[in-house]
Amino acid sequence: MQYLVNVIFDRSDSGTAEEAVAIDAFNDRLRAGGHWVFAGGLADPSASTVVDGRGDEPVFSDGPFAETKEWAAGFWIIEAPDLDVALSLMADGSKACNRRLEIRPLLTG
């Protein structure tokens, strides 16, 4: 099963040099264990554009789509046999990036 892991933070900086080293090591561990699918950092929500194509014409507006004090600053998509394994892995991921994480199963088919 695949999981989306949102990195929750209140700034869009890339973190400290120490956090970068810890994240790289954690990513290597995910790869070695066959859990790695994809990961990336995200720009500040103010750089986003919201698209609403539900009407006759699409409406484009500057983001963010919701006002909030924290947002997804980055993400992982991981592969794990079940939620317990995903939670165990991402407890280490939270420690590595020094951020809170939200883990959500991806829906299939």
ABEGO torsion letter per residue (X at the ends): XBBBBBBBBABABAEBAAAAAAAAAAAAAAAAAGABABBBBBBBAAABBBBBAABABBBBBBOBABBBABBBABBBBBBBABAAAAAAAAAAAAAAAGBBBBBBBBBBX
